[in-house]
Amino acid sequence: MAPRGDLSAPGALPAARDATDFGRPAAPSSPVPAPSGPAVPAALPTATVVASPPAALAEPASRKRSRKRVVLLTILALVLGGGGYAGYGYWTNGRFMIATDDAYVGSEITILAAKVSGYIAEIAVRPNQEVAAGQVIARIDDVDYRLAVQAAADKLATQRSTIDRIARQVEAAKAQVAQADAQAAAYRADAARAAADYDRQVRLAQSDYATKARLEQAVADRDRSVASVRGADAGLLAAQANVAVLDAQRAEAQRVEGELRTALAKAERDLSFTVVKAPVAGVVGNRAVEVGSYVQPGTRMAALVPLADLHVDANFEETQLGGIK
């Protein structure tokens, strides 16, 4: 019978696992047949020998635990930093803010309408397109308006020619006035000479130094010269009156020219209205016309929402209004 602590005795225990088998489960051992000889007591205690793991296998486990600790500390620091930042934001701003879901974006809407009648020739924008101020929105057929501008320009040119003609007539009439004035002066000179000759013949006739026929001739010359002077004065007045009439005609023609200029400006303005432009920058919406549509003055063509006038209308509860200033 072997001593109680001897592991080398046959049938005592299976041999201890080699150090390289550490960490692997041991294979189940088959029953060892009892050797022939004296029987071993059943109450004999057994012992198991386990070899300690090598140092090369213990190191990776400690390194893993260190990395896990670093990750946990990093996550904790991030959580604490985020919480602190959120808390600071709430304390400085958040607790003074109020919010509501009953809010919407609003803006003034500019309605684009036609100013002249005609058929739509072109639509230059798409719905919901952002446009700049002055950008073309649509074009109306402008053939009739171009013809109207040409007709107004032709009438104005004709009237200007009329004014030039009247101006030349005024110059001719003024020349006639000068001629009539010179002729009247000549007639007045003749009248003065005839009057002097008449006075001389009267004195000679009183002294019996002149014949009666010579006296009568002097009287006739005097009367004829006086009549010539009157005729020259009348011609001078007529020439002056003609100048005044022509001046009035020129003034009238100039007023007509002004009316024709106004008509031309209106025709050009109507022509410009055939190009519909955006009065302000914004977004095109609710387009109501297409190519080929007939529009009249006041026909709605599209809506324009100015982006510069956007604002938010928010409706707060009465309990939220106490702290608002």
Beta strands, then each sheet from edge to edge (+ up, - down):
strand 1: 103-106
strand 2: 110-113
strand 3: 118-123
strand 4: 130-131
strand 5: 136-140
strand 6: 275-277
strand 7: 282-285
strand 8: 294-295
strand 9: 300-306
strand 10: 311-314
sheet 1: 1+ 10-
sheet 2: 2+ 9- 7+ 4-
sheet 3: 6+ 5- 3+ 8-
end
